[in-house]
Amino acid sequence: MKRLTHLPLIAGAVISLFPFYFMIIAATHRTEDLFASPPPLLPGDRFGENLHRLEETVGFSQVAFNSIAIAVVYTVLSAALSAMCGYGLAKYRFRGRGLILAVILATMMIPFQVLLVPLFEMMATFGWMDSYQAVIVPFLANAFGIFLMRQAFLDFPTELIEAGRIDGSGELRIFYRIVLPAARPQLAAVVIFTFITQWSNFLWPLLMLNSEDKYTIPVALSTMIGQTKVDYSGLLLGSFAATLPIMLVFLIFQKQFISGLLGGSVKG
């Protein structure tokens, strides 16, 4: 009986994983083989050929390096900014604190499309077009990350912060040595969210980056879609390679990620 109750879960898991499995299989075949009837369901012998063509077509190693560099720098800076802003809003008392928090939360309801034109004009005015800082800087202030970190710091004992001040520690030392280690689960959740968001970001890098050697993976893969012929094997191989860092980051931080979300959801 217990096994029968697991059947829907097993069926759902198989259905969910099959597209990912087929993407891996397709990366080892020629594009023509993918449209055969029936389509291939076992690995082929074209992986090396597809990888070589992918490198020649879009310079995959270069765009992968660009994506990693942008995602890592953005994640580190955004997570640090979210933690410091969340700490300030949770533990410092100053006039307008509630209004600032309300404005930050309100920005989560503004569609990204509304911000495109003003941000584009701002980057052009700064002379940042076709640069990595134009991709990274405008979205460093992450409203969701700030809110999640604030929730994590709300229940931290203020007495420990006061004790650190009495011992002569500075504010930055108290923050990094005493307060931040207690919020590691929530910080891990912010790291995963920001990394995945930046790694899969397509529209904004497409608008900002003009040089092919500065493209990120999503932008570079979009150039493989031609008007007459699409290299599906190379495209799926690139897509598979692009998912590996996301899976790696999630596997590393999955325990902290789940506990961080649960912790943030039950605090007032």
C-alpha atoms as an extended CHARMM CRD file, in Angstrom:
* protein
*
       268  EXT
         1         1  MET       CA              0.0000000000        0.0000000000        0.0000000000  PROA      1               0.0000000000
         2         2  LYS       CA              2.8190000000        2.3650000000        0.9030000000  PROA      2               0.0000000000
         3         3  ARG       CA              4.4940000000        1.6750000000       -2.4460000000  PROA      3               0.0000000000
         4         4  LEU       CA              1.2730000000        2.5700000000       -4.2650000000  PROA      4               0.0000000000
         5         5  THR       CA              1.1950000000        5.9710000000       -2.5740000000  PROA      5               0.0000000000
         6         6  HSD       CA              4.6900000000        6.6120000000       -3.9350000000  PROA      6               0.0000000000
         7         7  LEU       CA              3.7210000000        5.8680000000       -7.5360000000  PROA      7               0.0000000000
         8         8  PRO       CA              2.3590000000        9.3940000000       -8.2730000000  PROA      8               0.0000000000
         9         9  LEU       CA              5.5490000000       10.8940000000       -6.8270000000  PROA      9               0.0000000000
        10        10  ILE       CA              7.7250000000        8.5740000000       -8.9090000000  PROA      10              0.0000000000
        11        11  ALA       CA              5.6950000000        9.3490000000      -12.0370000000  PROA      11              0.0000000000
        12        12  GLY       CA              5.9670000000       13.0860000000      -11.3640000000  PROA      12              0.0000000000
        13        13  ALA       CA              9.7170000000       12.7970000000      -10.8350000000  PROA      13              0.0000000000
        14        14  VAL       CA             10.1640000000       10.8770000000      -14.1160000000  PROA      14              0.0000000000
        15        15  ILE       CA              8.0800000000       13.4110000000      -16.0650000000  PROA      15              0.0000000000
        16        16  SER       CA             10.0020000000       16.3110000000      -14.5350000000  PROA      16              0.0000000000
        17        17  LEU       CA             13.4220000000       14.7910000000      -15.1540000000  PROA      17              0.0000000000
        18        18  PHE       CA             12.8110000000       13.5010000000      -18.6860000000  PROA      18              0.0000000000
        19        19  PRO       CA             13.3660000000       16.8830000000      -20.4630000000  PROA      19              0.0000000000
        20        20  PHE       CA             16.6760000000       17.2540000000      -18.6380000000  PROA      20              0.0000000000
        21        21  TYR       CA             17.6270000000       13.6680000000      -19.5510000000  PROA      21              0.0000000000
        22        22  PHE       CA             16.7400000000       14.2440000000      -23.2030000000  PROA      22              0.0000000000
        23        23  MET       CA             18.8150000000       17.4460000000      -23.2120000000  PROA      23              0.0000000000
        24        24  ILE       CA             21.8530000000       15.3900000000      -22.1330000000  PROA      24              0.0000000000
        25        25  ILE       CA             21.1320000000       12.6940000000      -24.7340000000  PROA      25              0.0000000000
        26        26  ALA       CA             20.6080000000       15.2970000000      -27.4810000000  PROA      26              0.0000000000
        27        27  ALA       CA             23.9990000000       16.8240000000      -26.7010000000  PROA      27              0.0000000000
        28        28  THR       CA             25.6290000000       13.5580000000      -27.8320000000  PROA      28              0.0000000000
        29        29  HSD       CA             23.8420000000       13.2830000000      -31.2080000000  PROA      29              0.0000000000
        30        30  ARG       CA             23.6850000000       15.2040000000      -34.4700000000  PROA      30              0.0000000000
        31        31  THR       CA             20.8150000000       17.6420000000      -34.9710000000  PROA      31              0.0000000000
        32        32  GLU       CA             19.4150000000       15.4680000000      -37.7870000000  PROA      32              0.0000000000
        33        33  ASP       CA             19.2140000000       12.4660000000      -35.4210000000  PROA      33              0.0000000000
        34        34  LEU       CA             16.9870000000       14.3620000000      -32.9810000000  PROA      34              0.0000000000
        35        35  PHE       CA             14.1570000000       14.5170000000      -35.5280000000  PROA      35              0.0000000000
        36        36  ALA       CA             14.2420000000       10.8000000000      -36.3310000000  PROA      36              0.0000000000
        37        37  SER       CA             11.2710000000        8.6030000000      -35.4460000000  PROA      37              0.0000000000
        38        38  PRO       CA             11.6070000000        7.4040000000      -32.7600000000  PROA      38              0.0000000000
        39        39  PRO       CA             14.0370000000       10.0160000000      -31.3280000000  PROA      39              0.0000000000
        40        40  PRO       CA             17.2380000000        8.7280000000      -29.6910000000  PROA      40              0.0000000000
        41        41  LEU       CA             16.9360000000        7.8630000000      -26.0040000000  PROA      41              0.0000000000
        42        42  LEU       CA             20.4520000000        6.4940000000      -25.4740000000  PROA      42              0.0000000000
        43        43  PRO       CA             23.7670000000        8.4080000000      -25.5340000000  PROA      43              0.0000000000
        44        44  GLY       CA             25.4360000000        8.8470000000      -28.9250000000  PROA      44              0.0000000000
        45        45  ASP       CA             29.0440000000        9.3790000000      -29.9710000000  PROA      45              0.0000000000
        46        46  ARG       CA             28.9220000000       13.0220000000      -31.1470000000  PROA      46              0.0000000000
        47        47  PHE       CA             29.6440000000       14.7470000000      -27.8310000000  PROA      47              0.0000000000
        48        48  GLY       CA             33.2140000000       15.7240000000      -28.7450000000  PROA      48              0.0000000000
        49        49  GLU       CA             32.1670000000       16.9390000000      -32.1920000000  PROA      49              0.0000000000
        50        50  ASN       CA             29.2990000000       19.0380000000      -30.7600000000  PROA      50              0.0000000000
        51        51  LEU       CA             31.5750000000       20.4910000000      -28.0890000000  PROA      51              0.0000000000
        52        52  HSD       CA             34.1880000000       21.4700000000      -30.6860000000  PROA      52              0.0000000000
        53        53  ARG       CA             31.5090000000       23.1090000000      -32.8720000000  PROA      53              0.0000000000
        54        54  LEU       CA             30.0590000000       24.9390000000      -29.8410000000  PROA      54              0.0000000000
        55        55  GLU       CA             33.4990000000       26.3250000000      -29.0070000000  PROA      55              0.0000000000
        56        56  GLU       CA             34.0720000000       27.4320000000      -32.6100000000  PROA      56              0.0000000000
        57        57  THR       CA             30.6100000000       28.9880000000      -32.9650000000  PROA      57              0.0000000000
        58        58  VAL       CA             30.2740000000       31.0580000000      -29.7910000000  PROA      58              0.0000000000
        59        59  GLY       CA             33.6480000000       30.6990000000      -28.0170000000  PROA      59              0.0000000000
        60        60  PHE       CA             31.9650000000       28.8050000000      -25.1910000000  PROA      60              0.0000000000
        61        61  SER       CA             34.9500000000       28.7670000000      -22.8250000000  PROA      61              0.0000000000
        62        62  GLN       CA             35.1970000000       32.5750000000      -22.9980000000  PROA      62              0.0000000000
        63        63  VAL       CA             31.4670000000       33.2200000000      -22.4790000000  PROA      63              0.0000000000
        64        64  ALA       CA             31.4050000000       30.6410000000      -19.6560000000  PROA      64              0.0000000000
        65        65  PHE       CA             34.2460000000       32.5440000000      -17.9660000000  PROA      65              0.0000000000
        66        66  ASN       CA             32.3210000000       35.8060000000      -18.4570000000  PROA      66              0.0000000000
        67        67  SER       CA             29.1700000000       34.3150000000      -16.9080000000  PROA      67              0.0000000000
        68        68  ILE       CA             31.0600000000       32.8890000000      -13.9300000000  PROA      68              0.0000000000
        69        69  ALA       CA             32.9160000000       36.1590000000      -13.2810000000  PROA      69              0.0000000000
        70        70  ILE       CA             29.7650000000       38.2870000000      -13.5120000000  PROA      70              0.0000000000
        71        71  ALA       CA             27.6460000000       35.8960000000      -11.4240000000  PROA      71              0.0000000000
        72        72  VAL       CA             30.2710000000       35.4880000000       -8.6870000000  PROA      72              0.0000000000
        73        73  VAL       CA             31.0370000000       39.2140000000       -8.3680000000  PROA      73              0.0000000000
        74        74  TYR       CA             27.3430000000       40.0900000000       -8.4050000000  PROA      74              0.0000000000
        75        75  THR       CA             26.4830000000       37.4060000000       -5.8320000000  PROA      75              0.0000000000
        76        76  VAL       CA             29.2350000000       38.4150000000       -3.3890000000  PROA      76              0.0000000000
        77        77  LEU       CA             28.4670000000       42.1470000000       -3.5720000000  PROA      77              0.0000000000
        78        78  SER       CA             24.6790000000       41.7360000000       -3.5270000000  PROA      78              0.0000000000
        79        79  ALA       CA             24.7450000000       39.2870000000       -0.6030000000  PROA      79              0.0000000000
        80        80  ALA       CA             27.0500000000       41.5690000000        1.4120000000  PROA      80              0.0000000000
        81        81  LEU       CA             24.8430000000       44.5850000000        0.6620000000  PROA      81              0.0000000000
        82        82  SER       CA             21.6780000000       42.6590000000        1.5660000000  PROA      82              0.0000000000
        83        83  ALA       CA             23.1850000000       41.4900000000        4.8620000000  PROA      83              0.0000000000
        84        84  MET       CA             24.3630000000       44.9650000000        5.8830000000  PROA      84              0.0000000000
        85        85  CYS       CA             21.0790000000       46.6580000000        4.9010000000  PROA      85              0.0000000000
        86        86  GLY       CA             19.0550000000       43.9510000000        6.6370000000  PROA      86              0.0000000000
        87        87  TYR       CA             21.1450000000       44.3240000000        9.7900000000  PROA      87              0.0000000000
        88        88  GLY       CA             20.7360000000       48.0870000000        9.7960000000  PROA      88              0.0000000000
        89        89  LEU       CA             16.9680000000       47.8870000000        9.3780000000  PROA      89              0.0000000000
        90        90  ALA       CA             16.6320000000       45.1990000000       12.0650000000  PROA      90              0.0000000000
        91        91  LYS       CA             18.9230000000       46.4900000000       14.8230000000  PROA      91              0.0000000000
        92        92  TYR       CA             19.3830000000       50.2540000000       14.4070000000  PROA      92              0.0000000000
        93        93  ARG       CA             16.7110000000       52.6910000000       15.5570000000  PROA      93              0.0000000000
        94        94  PHE       CA             16.4020000000       55.8240000000       13.3970000000  PROA      94              0.0000000000
        95        95  ARG       CA             13.6580000000       58.0370000000       12.0170000000  PROA      95              0.0000000000
        96        96  GLY       CA             12.0940000000       56.7870000000        8.7720000000  PROA      96              0.0000000000
        97        97  ARG       CA             13.1900000000       53.1820000000        9.2250000000  PROA      97              0.0000000000
        98        98  GLY       CA              9.6920000000       51.8490000000        8.5970000000  PROA      98              0.0000000000
        99        99  LEU       CA              9.2650000000       54.0530000000        5.5270000000  PROA      99              0.0000000000
       100       100  ILE       CA             12.5710000000       52.8640000000        4.0560000000  PROA      100             0.0000000000
       101       101  LEU       CA             11.5470000000       49.2360000000        4.5610000000  PROA      101             0.0000000000
       102       102  ALA       CA              8.1570000000       49.9170000000        2.9400000000  PROA      102             0.0000000000
       103       103  VAL       CA              9.8360000000       51.5420000000       -0.0920000000  PROA      103             0.0000000000
       104       104  ILE       CA             12.2460000000       48.6080000000       -0.4400000000  PROA      104             0.0000000000
       105       105  LEU       CA              9.3820000000       46.1100000000       -0.3400000000  PROA      105             0.0000000000
       106       106  ALA       CA              7.3650000000       48.2210000000       -2.8000000000  PROA      106             0.0000000000
       107       107  THR       CA             10.1720000000       47.9630000000       -5.3710000000  PROA      107             0.0000000000
       108       108  MET       CA              9.5170000000       44.2080000000       -5.5150000000  PROA      108             0.0000000000
       109       109  MET       CA              6.1750000000       44.9700000000       -7.1770000000  PROA      109             0.0000000000
       110       110  ILE       CA              7.6620000000       47.0830000000      -10.0090000000  PROA      110             0.0000000000
       111       111  PRO       CA              7.8960000000       45.0400000000      -13.2360000000  PROA      111             0.0000000000
       112       112  PHE       CA             11.3870000000       44.7680000000      -14.6650000000  PROA      112             0.0000000000
       113       113  GLN       CA             10.1410000000       46.0030000000      -18.0420000000  PROA      113             0.0000000000
       114       114  VAL       CA              9.2110000000       49.3680000000      -16.4830000000  PROA      114             0.0000000000
       115       115  LEU       CA             12.8240000000       49.9150000000      -15.4030000000  PROA      115             0.0000000000
       116       116  LEU       CA             14.4310000000       49.0490000000      -18.7360000000  PROA      116             0.0000000000
       117       117  VAL       CA             14.2960000000       52.4600000000      -20.4510000000  PROA      117             0.0000000000
       118       118  PRO       CA             15.3960000000       54.6210000000      -17.4630000000  PROA      118             0.0000000000
       119       119  LEU       CA             18.1980000000       52.2090000000      -16.5920000000  PROA      119             0.0000000000
       120       120  PHE       CA             19.3230000000       52.0310000000      -20.2190000000  PROA      120             0.0000000000
       121       121  GLU       CA             19.5060000000       55.8470000000      -20.4170000000  PROA      121             0.0000000000
       122       122  MET       CA             21.3490000000       55.9550000000      -17.0860000000  PROA      122             0.0000000000
       123       123  MET       CA             23.9880000000       53.4700000000      -18.2550000000  PROA      123             0.0000000000
       124       124  ALA       CA             24.4120000000       55.4150000000      -21.5260000000  PROA      124             0.0000000000
       125       125  THR       CA             24.8560000000       58.6570000000      -19.5600000000  PROA      125             0.0000000000
       126       126  PHE       CA             27.5070000000       57.0410000000      -17.3470000000  PROA      126             0.0000000000
       127       127  GLY       CA             29.3310000000       55.7320000000      -20.4130000000  PROA      127             0.0000000000
       128       128  TRP       CA             29.0250000000       52.1820000000      -19.1170000000  PROA      128             0.0000000000
       129       129  MET       CA             27.5810000000       50.5900000000      -22.2550000000  PROA      129             0.0000000000
       130       130  ASP       CA             29.2890000000       47.3450000000      -23.2810000000  PROA      130             0.0000000000
       131       131  SER       CA             30.8650000000       46.9240000000      -19.8400000000  PROA      131             0.0000000000
       132       132  TYR       CA             30.4840000000       44.4150000000      -17.0340000000  PROA      132             0.0000000000
       133       133  GLN       CA             29.6490000000       47.0550000000      -14.4170000000  PROA      133             0.0000000000
       134       134  ALA       CA             26.5540000000       47.9600000000      -16.4510000000  PROA      134             0.0000000000
       135       135  VAL       CA             25.3710000000       44.3610000000      -16.0310000000  PROA      135             0.0000000000
       136       136  ILE       CA             26.2440000000       44.0940000000      -12.3230000000  PROA      136             0.0000000000
       137       137  VAL       CA             25.7430000000       47.4490000000      -10.5770000000  PROA      137             0.0000000000
       138       138  PRO       CA             22.0840000000       48.4210000000      -11.3570000000  PROA      138             0.0000000000
       139       139  PHE       CA             20.6390000000       45.3600000000       -9.5790000000  PROA      139             0.0000000000
       140       140  LEU       CA             22.9840000000       45.0060000000       -6.6050000000  PROA      140             0.0000000000
       141       141  ALA       CA             20.3110000000       46.2400000000       -4.1790000000  PROA      141             0.0000000000
       142       142  ASN       CA             18.1950000000       43.1010000000       -3.9020000000  PROA      142             0.0000000000
       143       143  ALA       CA             14.8780000000       43.8630000000       -2.1430000000  PROA      143             0.0000000000
       144       144  PHE       CA             14.1260000000       40.2040000000       -1.4470000000  PROA      144             0.0000000000
       145       145  GLY       CA             17.6130000000       39.6400000000       -0.0260000000  PROA      145             0.0000000000
       146       146  ILE       CA             17.3790000000       42.7030000000        2.2210000000  PROA      146             0.0000000000
       147       147  PHE       CA             13.9890000000       41.5910000000        3.5390000000  PROA      147             0.0000000000
       148       148  LEU       CA             15.1470000000       38.0090000000        4.1610000000  PROA      148             0.0000000000
       149       149  MET       CA             18.2840000000       39.1400000000        6.0100000000  PROA      149             0.0000000000
       150       150  ARG       CA             16.2750000000       41.6330000000        8.0830000000  PROA      150             0.0000000000
       151       151  GLN       CA             13.9820000000       38.8130000000        9.1640000000  PROA      151             0.0000000000
       152       152  ALA       CA             17.0260000000       36.7560000000       10.1300000000  PROA      152             0.0000000000
       153       153  PHE       CA             18.4700000000       39.5310000000       12.3160000000  PROA      153             0.0000000000
       154       154  LEU       CA             15.2450000000       40.5210000000       14.0860000000  PROA      154             0.0000000000
       155       155  ASP       CA             15.4830000000       37.8120000000       16.7580000000  PROA      155             0.0000000000
       156       156  PHE       CA             19.2380000000       38.1070000000       17.2770000000  PROA      156             0.0000000000
       157       157  PRO       CA             19.8360000000       39.0710000000       20.9590000000  PROA      157             0.0000000000
       158       158  THR       CA             20.5820000000       42.7730000000       21.1980000000  PROA      158             0.0000000000
       159       159  GLU       CA             22.4090000000       42.0770000000       24.4700000000  PROA      159             0.0000000000
       160       160  LEU       CA             25.1900000000       40.3030000000       22.5750000000  PROA      160             0.0000000000
       161       161  ILE       CA             25.6370000000       43.3440000000       20.3250000000  PROA      161             0.0000000000
       162       162  GLU       CA             25.8010000000       45.6110000000       23.3900000000  PROA      162             0.0000000000
       163       163  ALA       CA             28.3030000000       43.2550000000       25.0120000000  PROA      163             0.0000000000
       164       164  GLY       CA             30.5130000000       43.4980000000       21.9490000000  PROA      164             0.0000000000
       165       165  ARG       CA             30.3990000000       47.2920000000       22.0740000000  PROA      165             0.0000000000
       166       166  ILE       CA             31.2940000000       47.2780000000       25.7800000000  PROA      166             0.0000000000
       167       167  ASP       CA             34.2960000000       45.0620000000       24.9490000000  PROA      167             0.0000000000
       168       168  GLY       CA             35.4860000000       47.7270000000       22.5240000000  PROA      168             0.0000000000
       169       169  SER       CA             34.6140000000       46.0390000000       19.2290000000  PROA      169             0.0000000000
       170       170  GLY       CA             33.7140000000       48.2660000000       16.2970000000  PROA      170             0.0000000000
       171       171  GLU       CA             30.4130000000       47.9990000000       14.4560000000  PROA      171             0.0000000000
       172       172  LEU       CA             31.8980000000       46.1580000000       11.4740000000  PROA      172             0.0000000000
       173       173  ARG       CA             33.6870000000       43.6680000000       13.7320000000  PROA      173             0.0000000000
       174       174  ILE       CA             30.4540000000       43.0170000000       15.6770000000  PROA      174             0.0000000000
       175       175  PHE       CA             28.5740000000       42.5170000000       12.4240000000  PROA      175             0.0000000000
       176       176  TYR       CA             31.0180000000       40.1070000000       10.7720000000  PROA      176             0.0000000000
       177       177  ARG       CA             32.2180000000       38.1920000000       13.8590000000  PROA      177             0.0000000000
       178       178  ILE       CA             29.0960000000       38.0420000000       16.0590000000  PROA      178             0.0000000000
       179       179  VAL       CA             25.9010000000       38.7420000000       14.1180000000  PROA      179             0.0000000000
       180       180  LEU       CA             26.4880000000       37.4330000000       10.5790000000  PROA      180             0.0000000000
       181       181  PRO       CA             27.5190000000       33.8480000000       11.5390000000  PROA      181             0.0000000000
       182       182  ALA       CA             24.1240000000       33.4030000000       13.2160000000  PROA      182             0.0000000000
       183       183  ALA       CA             22.3680000000       34.1420000000        9.9000000000  PROA      183             0.0000000000
       184       184  ARG       CA             24.2800000000       31.7170000000        7.6850000000  PROA      184             0.0000000000
       185       185  PRO       CA             21.1650000000       29.7670000000        6.5410000000  PROA      185             0.0000000000
       186       186  GLN       CA             19.4100000000       32.9160000000        5.3490000000  PROA      186             0.0000000000
       187       187  LEU       CA             22.6480000000       34.1990000000        3.7910000000  PROA      187             0.0000000000
       188       188  ALA       CA             23.0000000000       30.9070000000        1.8880000000  PROA      188             0.0000000000
       189       189  ALA       CA             19.4480000000       31.3160000000        0.5660000000  PROA      189             0.0000000000
       190       190  VAL       CA             20.2920000000       34.8290000000       -0.6350000000  PROA      190             0.0000000000
       191       191  VAL       CA             23.4840000000       33.5340000000       -2.2930000000  PROA      191             0.0000000000
       192       192  ILE       CA             21.5880000000       30.8360000000       -4.2060000000  PROA      192             0.0000000000
       193       193  PHE       CA             18.8220000000       33.1920000000       -5.3250000000  PROA      193             0.0000000000
       194       194  THR       CA             21.1730000000       35.9320000000       -6.4860000000  PROA      194             0.0000000000
       195       195  PHE       CA             23.5540000000       33.5310000000       -8.2520000000  PROA      195             0.0000000000
       196       196  ILE       CA             20.7410000000       31.7890000000      -10.1630000000  PROA      196             0.0000000000
       197       197  THR       CA             19.1250000000       35.1240000000      -11.0370000000  PROA      197             0.0000000000
       198       198  GLN       CA             22.3270000000       36.5780000000      -12.4660000000  PROA      198             0.0000000000
       199       199  TRP       CA             23.4730000000       33.3350000000      -14.1110000000  PROA      199             0.0000000000
       200       200  SER       CA             20.2330000000       32.9570000000      -16.0820000000  PROA      200             0.0000000000
       201       201  ASN       CA             19.7880000000       36.6770000000      -16.7660000000  PROA      201             0.0000000000
       202       202  PHE       CA             19.3150000000       37.2180000000      -20.5000000000  PROA      202             0.0000000000
       203       203  LEU       CA             17.5470000000       40.4640000000      -21.4130000000  PROA      203             0.0000000000
       204       204  TRP       CA             19.6750000000       42.9790000000      -19.4980000000  PROA      204             0.0000000000
       205       205  PRO       CA             23.0900000000       41.5680000000      -20.6080000000  PROA      205             0.0000000000
       206       206  LEU       CA             21.7050000000       41.4040000000      -24.1650000000  PROA      206             0.0000000000
       207       207  LEU       CA             20.9640000000       45.1420000000      -24.0190000000  PROA      207             0.0000000000
       208       208  MET       CA             24.2150000000       46.1410000000      -22.3260000000  PROA      208             0.0000000000
       209       209  LEU       CA             26.8400000000       43.9560000000      -24.0250000000  PROA      209             0.0000000000
       210       210  ASN       CA             27.6990000000       44.5760000000      -27.6700000000  PROA      210             0.0000000000
       211       211  SER       CA             31.0720000000       42.8180000000      -28.0140000000  PROA      211             0.0000000000
       212       212  GLU       CA             30.8580000000       39.0820000000      -28.6550000000  PROA      212             0.0000000000
       213       213  ASP       CA             33.8690000000       38.3890000000      -26.4230000000  PROA      213             0.0000000000
       214       214  LYS       CA             31.9220000000       39.9020000000      -23.4900000000  PROA      214             0.0000000000
       215       215  TYR       CA             28.7480000000       37.8840000000      -23.9860000000  PROA      215             0.0000000000
       216       216  THR       CA             27.3430000000       35.7120000000      -21.2090000000  PROA      216             0.0000000000
       217       217  ILE       CA             26.1730000000       32.1360000000      -21.8760000000  PROA      217             0.0000000000
       218       218  PRO       CA             22.4360000000       32.9440000000      -22.3810000000  PROA      218             0.0000000000
       219       219  VAL       CA             23.2700000000       35.7650000000      -24.8020000000  PROA      219             0.0000000000
       220       220  ALA       CA             25.8310000000       33.6780000000      -26.7000000000  PROA      220             0.0000000000
       221       221  LEU       CA             23.4490000000       30.7110000000      -27.0170000000  PROA      221             0.0000000000
       222       222  SER       CA             20.7340000000       32.9760000000      -28.4170000000  PROA      222             0.0000000000
       223       223  THR       CA             23.0270000000       33.8120000000      -31.3550000000  PROA      223             0.0000000000
       224       224  MET       CA             22.9760000000       30.1290000000      -32.3670000000  PROA      224             0.0000000000
       225       225  ILE       CA             19.3120000000       30.3960000000      -33.3460000000  PROA      225             0.0000000000
       226       226  GLY       CA             19.4540000000       31.2960000000      -37.0400000000  PROA      226             0.0000000000
       227       227  GLN       CA             16.6060000000       32.1390000000      -39.3970000000  PROA      227             0.0000000000
       228       228  THR       CA             17.0140000000       29.0410000000      -41.5840000000  PROA      228             0.0000000000
       229       229  LYS       CA             18.7800000000       26.4130000000      -39.4930000000  PROA      229             0.0000000000
       230       230  VAL       CA             19.1760000000       25.8610000000      -35.7780000000  PROA      230             0.0000000000
       231       231  ASP       CA             22.0290000000       23.8280000000      -34.3210000000  PROA      231             0.0000000000
       232       232  TYR       CA             19.9150000000       22.0490000000      -31.7050000000  PROA      232             0.0000000000
       233       233  SER       CA             22.6720000000       19.6500000000      -30.6700000000  PROA      233             0.0000000000
       234       234  GLY       CA             25.1010000000       22.4660000000      -29.9030000000  PROA      234             0.0000000000
       235       235  LEU       CA             22.3530000000       24.5620000000      -28.3450000000  PROA      235             0.0000000000
       236       236  LEU       CA             21.2700000000       21.7640000000      -25.9930000000  PROA      236             0.0000000000
       237       237  LEU       CA             24.8920000000       20.9820000000      -25.1320000000  PROA      237             0.0000000000
       238       238  GLY       CA             25.4190000000       24.6330000000      -24.1950000000  PROA      238             0.0000000000
       239       239  SER       CA             22.1930000000       24.6390000000      -22.1830000000  PROA      239             0.0000000000
       240       240  PHE       CA             23.2820000000       21.4940000000      -20.3250000000  PROA      240             0.0000000000
       241       241  ALA       CA             26.6640000000       23.0300000000      -19.5150000000  PROA      241             0.0000000000
       242       242  ALA       CA             24.9100000000       26.1900000000      -18.3380000000  PROA      242             0.0000000000
       243       243  THR       CA             22.8220000000       24.2610000000      -15.7970000000  PROA      243             0.0000000000
       244       244  LEU       CA             25.8040000000       22.5720000000      -14.1240000000  PROA      244             0.0000000000
       245       245  PRO       CA             26.9620000000       25.5800000000      -12.0160000000  PROA      245             0.0000000000
       246       246  ILE       CA             23.3840000000       26.1560000000      -10.8090000000  PROA      246             0.0000000000
       247       247  MET       CA             23.0890000000       22.5280000000       -9.7080000000  PROA      247             0.0000000000
       248       248  LEU       CA             26.4990000000       22.7010000000       -8.0370000000  PROA      248             0.0000000000
       249       249  VAL       CA             25.6400000000       25.8400000000       -6.0610000000  PROA      249             0.0000000000
       250       250  PHE       CA             22.3100000000       24.3710000000       -4.9650000000  PROA      250             0.0000000000
       251       251  LEU       CA             23.8690000000       21.0680000000       -3.8810000000  PROA      251             0.0000000000
       252       252  ILE       CA             26.4910000000       22.9060000000       -1.8070000000  PROA      252             0.0000000000
       253       253  PHE       CA             24.0060000000       25.1960000000       -0.0390000000  PROA      253             0.0000000000
       254       254  GLN       CA             20.7940000000       23.1060000000       -0.1040000000  PROA      254             0.0000000000
       255       255  LYS       CA             20.5990000000       22.4710000000        3.6560000000  PROA      255             0.0000000000
       256       256  GLN       CA             21.2060000000       26.1130000000        4.5260000000  PROA      256             0.0000000000
       257       257  PHE       CA             18.8740000000       27.1540000000        1.7070000000  PROA      257             0.0000000000
       258       258  ILE       CA             15.8800000000       25.1960000000        3.0590000000  PROA      258             0.0000000000
       259       259  SER       CA             16.4420000000       26.1160000000        6.7000000000  PROA      259             0.0000000000
       260       260  GLY       CA             17.0080000000       29.7310000000        5.6720000000  PROA      260             0.0000000000
       261       261  LEU       CA             13.6890000000       29.9590000000        3.8730000000  PROA      261             0.0000000000
       262       262  LEU       CA             11.8390000000       28.2710000000        6.7200000000  PROA      262             0.0000000000
       263       263  GLY       CA             13.5120000000       30.5110000000        9.2930000000  PROA      263             0.0000000000
       264       264  GLY       CA             12.6640000000       33.6660000000        7.3620000000  PROA      264             0.0000000000
       265       265  SER       CA              9.0620000000       32.6080000000        6.8110000000  PROA      265             0.0000000000
       266       266  VAL       CA              8.1320000000       32.1790000000       10.4860000000  PROA      266             0.0000000000
       267       267  LYS       CA              9.6590000000       35.3680000000       11.9140000000  PROA      267             0.0000000000
       268       268  GLY       CA              7.5370000000       38.4770000000       12.2140000000  PROA      268             0.0000000000
